[in-house]
């Protein structure tokens, strides 16, 4: 199984929609999605995410389920020193690196600002909703401390004994692909849950451009047990192929392609 996360196109945040550039990105993204074998589509209720997926649904004749918990992780807290209201994951570098708890997958939510805004509960609500969805596909999380999912066995001992991971091409044991069109904040919250790290490490340490594609693949190294591993992060191949520059929206600097 593959989990495919797509950040919405270049946003007009004021009107919760796409800019003209964002609409071009959505059209190019639709060409890319049309080549995929998608099992199901899921989308945030926010307008900019809905508009991003619309061209792909129109082109493929498919429908998507709108999931409220995929909305942007836009819960706000008060800065402990200034009293300023800000997004719960928008901190200055010195503040982030000065908090050792920020790097701990359990302790981060015990930071004073996180407790004050009940951010840990909001995070767990999103992750629990995502786990409930995966359970519908027969992937159930082992427990809260292990980012391992029990599943119907797709491999057997003989398969695992052949050291297939050294080969350039692998057998596709579960060909289902789930697509999620949402936001940087909510996407990184879910991915941190899937790979077992503090969400602050992703929120602070990684940037993905609007309309980019991030893919996590299931690895079943023990029969009936799966972990999800990032295979591609923030791919903008659909933009590059058309000569459309990537948007730097959400990045405090210039986005440079190499």
N, C-alpha and C positions, 0 to 999 in steps of 0.2 A: 504494500500500500504506500501511496505517496500523499503527503499533505502539502498543498500548494497555496501559499499565502501571497496575496497581491495587495500592495498599497494603492489606495485611490490615486487617480491622476492629479495633475497640478491643480491645487485647490483655490477656490475663492472662498475663504473661510467666512467672510462677512455674510455671504448668502448661502453658505453650506452647499456649494455647487462646484462645477469645474470652470476654469478659465478657458479661453479659446484654445490655448496650448493644451490644457488638460483634455479637451475634447479630441484634439488630434492624437494625443497619447492613447486615449480609449479606443479610437478607431484602429490604430496600429496594434494595440494589445489584442483586439478582437481577431485580427488576422492570425495572430500567434495562437490564441486559445482555440480557434477553429480547427487547428491541426492536432489537438489533444484528444485523448479518449477520457472524457470526464464522467465520473460516476454521478456526482452530485455537486451543485453549486450552493454556496452559502454566502450571504452578504450582510453587511452592517445596515442598520436602518437609516444612517445619515445620508443626506442627499448626494454628497460627493462620491460616496462609495456606490450608491445605486446608479448614478450616472456613468461611472466607470465601467460597470458590468453590462449596462444596457446594450451597447453595440454588439457585444459577444453573444448575448442571449438572442438578439434579433437575428444574427447571422447563423446561429446554430439551431434555432427553433427550440431552444430549451427554456426552462424556468428555473428560478432560484428561490431558496427559502431565506426569508429575512429573519435574522436572529438578533434580538435586542442586545444580547451580551457581547456581540461583536462591535458595538459602538466604541468610539474612541475612549481610551482610558483617561478621561478628562476631569477626574476628580481633583478638586483644588484644596490646598492647605495654606496655612499662614506661615510665613517665614518666621522662625523662632526669634530672630533678632530685630527685623524691621517691621514685622506684622503685615508685610505685603502678601497679597493673595497670589498664588502661582500654581501651576500644574504640579501635581505631586511628584513628577519625575524630572522637573526642569530646575536643576541646581547648578550653581557655578562650580567649576572644576575643583577649586580649593575646598569647597564645602563637601563635595562628594568624596574626594580622596582623603579628606581629614576624618572620615567616619569609617573605622574598620568594620563596623557592623554592616555597612552598605554592601560588602562583598560576601556576606554570609547568607546562604539561601533561606535560613530561618530567622536570623537575628535582624535582618534589614527592616522588617516591619515593626520592630521594637524601638526604632529611632523615634525621638520625641515628636517630630512633625508627622511621622507615619501613624503613630498612636492617636495623635490629636485629630487626624482626618479619617481615622478608621480605614486606612488604606489597605492594610492587610486583609481585612474582610472583603473589600471590593475585589482585591486580587484573587482571593480564594473563590469568590463567587464566579468569576470569569473562568478560572481553571476547572472548577467543579462542573460548570455547564459544558465546557469542552469535553471533559471526561465522559459526561453523560451521553454526549453525541457519539464519541468513539465507541461507547458500549453498544450502541445500536448497530455497529459494524463488527461486533464481537471482539473488541479490544477493551479490556478492563484493567485499570491501573492496579498494580500489586498492592501498594499502600502509599501513604503520603510521603514517606521517606525515601522511596525508591522510584525513579523515573523509568520503571519497567512495566510493560503491559502484558497481561496474559491474553492469549489469543487461541483460536482454533489452530492446531499445529499444521503448518504448511510444509515443514521440512521433517526429515527423519535423520536418524543417527548416521546412516550411510552418506546422505547429502552433506552433513556437517563435517564428516571425516575426510572429505576430498580437498579441503583447503581451497575452496572455490574463490575465496576473496582475493587470491593472487592472480586470477584470470581477468582479462579485460572486459569480458561480458559475463553476466550472471543470469541464472534462471529467474524468471519473474514469478514468484510464488503467489503473490496476491496483486493482481493488476488493477485494483481499484484506485482511482484518483479523486481526491476531494479538494475542491477549490474554495478558498475563503477570501473574499474581497473586503478589506477592512482598513485599518489605520496602523501607523507605526507603533503607537503606544500599546494598543490592544494586541497587536501581532506579537510584539516582543514579550509581553506578559505571558502569552500562551506558549511561546517557544521556550522561554526560561523554565516554565513548568515541565515541558516535554524533555528538556535536556538536563534538568536538575541544577539550576544555578540561580543566583539572585537576579531578579528582573532589572535591578539598577545597573548591573554590568552591561546589559544589552541596551537599555535606555540611554546610558551615558557613553557607552563605548562603541556603538555601531550606528551608522546612518544608511538608510536605503532610500533611493529616490522615488518620487511619485511614479506610479504605474509599474514599479519594478516587481519582479517575480522571485520568490524565495521558496525553495523546495526542501522538504524533509522526507527522507526515505526510511522505511521500516527495516530494521536488521533483526533477523531471527537466528541468533547464534546458538541458542538453546531451543529445542523444539517446543513451541507453545509459549515462548517468551520473546517479546519484542521491545527494542528500544528505538527511538526515532533520532536520526542523525542528519544534520544539515548537509545537503548535497550542493546547494546553490544558494547564494545570498545576494539579494538585490540585483538580479540580472535585468539588464535593459537592452537585451539583444534586439528586441523589436524596434526600439528607438534608433539604435545604431544602424540597423539595416536600411532605415529610411532616411538617415541623415538628420534625424530630429534630436536636438540636444536634450540632455537630461535636465530636469528641474532641480534646483538646489533648495527647494522649499523645505524648511526644517533644519537646514544645515547652516552653521554660523561661519560661512566662508564660501569660496567658489567651488563648484563641482567640476572637476577636471577629469576627462576621459583619457585613458592611456591605451 
